[in-house]
Amino acid sequence: MMASNLYPNPALRAYINPSQLKKSFNLAFEIQTLEGSPLSKIHQNQHTLTQDCYAIVWLKKGSGKFRIDLRTQQIFESNVILLSPGQHYMFEPAGMLEGYSIRFSQDFLCLAGLETSDLFHSTKHIGETIFPVVQLDNLAQAEIELIVLNMIKEYSNCFKSRTEALQGFLRILMIHLSRKIEITDSYPIGAGNNELLKKFILLLDKNFINKKMVNDYANDLAVSPNYLNEVIKRVTGFTASYHIHQRIILEAKRLALNPQINMKEIAYKLGYADMAHFSKFFKVNCGITFTDFRKQLHALRD
């Protein structure tokens, strides 16, 4: 569960775990200092944390080390780390941490804009590092500090259109980060499971409309479907089929933002000739019908 003791958030409900998240429409958002965040506490119990939401962690002061199996990744002062749902890790801080943790659901990220989601799921970050990391210079830190302070102001008050304002600030923050992040393809090709994940995500982004079965991607990658599911689940916490379904659902939610496109047109754009089949798929993965989802969506935006 997301804690909410630092900046009270009565209007937005608490974050729920991924199995519940995909069954509802959830615009959860939270911002807090690192001193009270899960990242600063997990080392005390020496257990692995499963990331249950998207998160931007800005380490203003301090350092630490992420561990996944035998892999480690150091983070340092002035680093920003991007975390995605389903990732499993341990974190060992080196002394006191100072900074901010910004956590939000997939629906909140989706409605904040296409660029933000693309940055979190960029295949160019997958390699020897566990998470994408942005190194900030002094100017970038000053710019991001202003954005974060505005987020805190909106988050801790019940202003009109607060959700839209927070989504706007999140989108601006991600644009700033996208200009600073080091995108590189210099990781070794033989990076094992991570390399398979990289290829799978790349194929998924290009083909999810026409290829909706794990077998399709396993054939393209010259591995068995069971092996592909096993590796993807080991690295991300979810099976390949889960990622395929969520990619389709994410695109459906983005298309739902346009009131000029009806459900039949959206189903066709996503490769479903039968609207009833798409409607059933959406309800199974979201827990509500597409029509009800759209009603909730536009009620929130009115």
N, C-alpha and C positions, 0 to 999 in steps of 0.2 A: 504494500500500500504506500502511496505517496504520503509523506508527512506534510502537514500544513501549519506548523506551529510558528513559523517565522513571519510569513506574510499571509494572513488569513484570507481564505478564498471561499466565501459562502455561496457564491453564484455558480461556480463550476464544481461539479462533483468530483470525488476523489478518483484517482486512476485505479483501474482494475487489471487483473492479470490477462495475458493474451487469450486464454481459452474463453474468458468472459468478454474480452474486448471485441472479438469477432462476432459476438452475438448481439451487439448493441451499437447504437450511434453514440460516440463518446468524444466530446470536445475538451477532454481534460488537459490542464496546463498547470505547471507549478514552477516557481523560481525560489531558490533559497541559497543561503551561503553554504560553502563547502563544509564548514564546521558542523552543520546539522544534517548533512546529506548522507545517504547510504554509503557513498564512496569512502568517507572518513571513518566509517564504523565497521565495515566488514572484516578488516584485519584483526579486530579485537576477538572475534569468534573463530578466526581461521577457517572459514568455510567459503565455498564458491558462491558467488552471486549470479543469478540469472537476470539479465537486463530485461525488464518487462515493458519498456517504452523507449521512445527516442529520447536522447539526452545530448545536450551540449554542456561540456564541463570546461570551464575557464579557470585554469590554475594561475592565479596572479602571483602567488608566492608559495614556495615549497617544491617538493619533488616526490616521486614515487615510482613504483614498478608494478605493471600489470603482469599476471602470470596465467597462462593457459597451457595445461599439460607441461611440456618441457620448454615452451616458448616464453620469452619475456619481452616486454617493451617498456623502456624508460620514458617517463614524462618529466618535464622540467618547468621551471618558472616561465610564465608568458606563453605556455602551451594551451591550445584549445583542442579537446578531444571530442569526436563525434561517435556516439554509441547508438546501436540499433537494437530493436527487440530480438530476444532469443539468444543473444551472445552470453556465454558463460565465462566468468573470470574471477580471479582473486586479485586484490589490490593491496600493496604494502606501501603506505606513506612513509616518507623519511622526514619525521618531525611534523610540525604543525602545518596545516594547509590553509591558504587564504584564497578565496575566489568565489565563484558562483556555479550552481548547477541548475540548468533549465531543462525540465522534463515535460514531455507532451505526448499525446496519443497519436496513432496513425491518422485518424480522422482530422485532428487538429493540424497535423503536418500537411495532409492532402489539401486542405482548404486554404493553407497559407500560400500555395503557389507551386507550380511545376518545378521551378529551379531548385527549391529547397529539397524536395524529395529526390531529385536526380543527384544532388550532391551526396546525400546519405547513401545512396545505392550505387554510386559510381564504381564501376569495375576497376578503374585505374588506381584505386586505393588498396586493392587486395594484393598482398604479397607477403613480405617478411614481417611487416607490421601487423599488429592485431587490430588496431583501430586507426582510422584517419586522424592525423594530427596536424594542426596549423600552428606555426610559429609566428607570434605577433611582435612587431617592432613597437617602439614607443608611440608613434602616431596612430597605429592601428588600435593599440590598447586604449588610447584616449577616445577614439571614435566608438569603440565597442562599449566602453564604460558609459558613455552617454546613452546609448541604446538600452543597455541593461538597466540603468537608473529609470528610464522612461517605462520599461517593462514593469519594474517594481512598483512604480507609481500607479500604473493601470491595474496591476494585479491586486494591490492592497486596498483598492477602492471600488465601489460599485458604480462606476461611471456608465453613461449610456454608450451602447455599442462597444463594451469593453472587450468582448471576444474578438471582434473585428480589428480593434486597435492592437491587441496582443498578436494576432496573426500578422498584421502589417509590420510590427516591430520585428517579429521572428523572420519574416521574409527579408527585411532590410539587413538583419544580422547575417543571414545566410549568404546574401549577396556580397557583403563585406568579406566573409570567410572564403567564399569561392574565389575572390580576387587574390587571396593570400596563400591559399593552400598549395602545397608542392605536389603537383600531379606528375608522376613519373612512371615510365614503363621499364625502369632499370632493374626490376626484381628478376631473379633467376627463373628461367622457364621451368626448371624441374622443382618447383616449389610444392609438389605433392598435392595434398588435399586442397590447399588454397588455390592452386593453379586450376584444378578441376572446378572449384566454385567460381572462379573468375570466368572461365569459359562458359559455364552453365548460365550465369547471370547475364553475360553478354548475349548469348543465344536467346534467352528468355525475353530480354528487352526488345529484341528484333522480331521475335516470332510468336509472342504469346497470343496473338489474334488467330493465327492459323494452326499453331501447335499447342494443344492443351493437355497432352498426355506425357507422363514421365518417359514412356517408351520412345517418343519422338526425340527427346533430348538425349536419351541414352544412346540411341542409334547414331545421332550426330557426333557424340563424344566417344563412340566406340567402346562403351562399357555396358554392363548389364543394368537394367532398371533398379534391381535390388542394391547393387553396389553404389549407384548414383544417389539413391535415397539415403543409404547408410552414411556416405561421405558428407553429403550436404547437411544431414541432421547432426553429425559429429561436429561440424564447424560452426553451424549457425543456430543449432537447437531445434530446427524444424526440417521436415522432409522436403524433397524436391517438389512433390505434389502440392504441399502447403504453399510454397513460394509461387508456383504457377497460379494457384487459385487466388492468392492475395494480389498478384500482379493484375489479374483480370478485374478483381473487385476494385482495386485502386483506380484503374482507368475508368471503370463504370461510375465511380463516385465523382471523378473529375468531369466526366461528360454530363453528369446530373446537375452540375452547376449551371449549365446553359438551359434556361427555361424554354428555348425555341426548339429543342430536340426532344421528341417523345421517346417512350421506352422502346417501341418497335425499332426506331432508327438507331438507338443506342445498342440494342441487341445485335442489329445487323453490322454496325461498326466494329463490334467485338467478335464477330464471326459466328453469331448464332442466327441461323435461318428461322428457327422456331422461337418466337418470343416467350412462349410458355416454358421452354427449356431454360432460357436465360433467367426468367422470373424465379423458377425453382432453384437454380444454382445460386442466385443472389440471396434468397431467403435462407438457404441452408448455411451459407457462409457468413451471413450478417445477422440472422435471427429475426429480421423483419422483411417485409416485402419491399421491392424497389419503390413502389408508389408511396408507402408510408415513410420510407427513408427520405424521399424527395420532399414530402410534406414537412417533415421535421427540419430538413435542411433549409428550405425557403422560409419557414417560420422563424428560424434562428437568424436569418439574414434580413428579415423585414424590420 
